[in-house]
């Protein structure tokens, strides 16, 4: 829990900091660069962590994580030192009350809910990918790491592509990627017993889920432009509500269902809810632009 608090706090500050380093119309690209680090970590960290745990015991994985924090800490300290060279006159004093009041914005709340729904579906299915690989597809456990790497590669490609489009073509990303994501989750739930199709779908869904999800999180950052300090926290909240709520719903579906694919059907349901809400929001034009 302490690690989770530190990680969420770091991401919240990181998102706010990243968006201040780029022009105001490039928040999506800054978000994509930051999240691409997460996807690269997913590609390398999950299989390597599992390999270390199998070879040297589970504690070795945590020791390696602690060691990897050292160069990251050095980079952060250097960045803090660079920020300290700026004069106080260069920065506006944040007003917490004003920034919290932005949560009353319908555009901001809608973007946060949509981001939570899409990410909830993603993490509902991804958290329980192991039994899908080993039981539904009948593959050996080594293929679980392969599936995780494929999902990570797809995620990296998706978030990179979305970063180039989210700033000016976010509507296009959502209009095309959203229905394709729903179709992909449905296909996975129906075709998971075919190993080749399963692996291909895992890769494609990683790309779609992170392109749509990161675009919605970019919309959170744009909708919270009057909360430059807390905007990253609102985006992180949307991410983490999905990351926590999705697996909880997936676990509940597993508990009451008889299929290891129940969490994938949860992803279908959450994505459907997001698309319905997105369609309603497109029909009902909220005051002010989305981006």
PyMOL commands that set and color helices and strands:
alter all, ss='L'
color gray80, all
select helices_A, chain A and resi 2-20+24-56+58-84+88-90+96-104+106-127+129-136+142-165+170-191+195-223+231-256+262-283
alter helices_A, ss='H'
color red, helices_A
deselect
rebuild
show_as cartoon
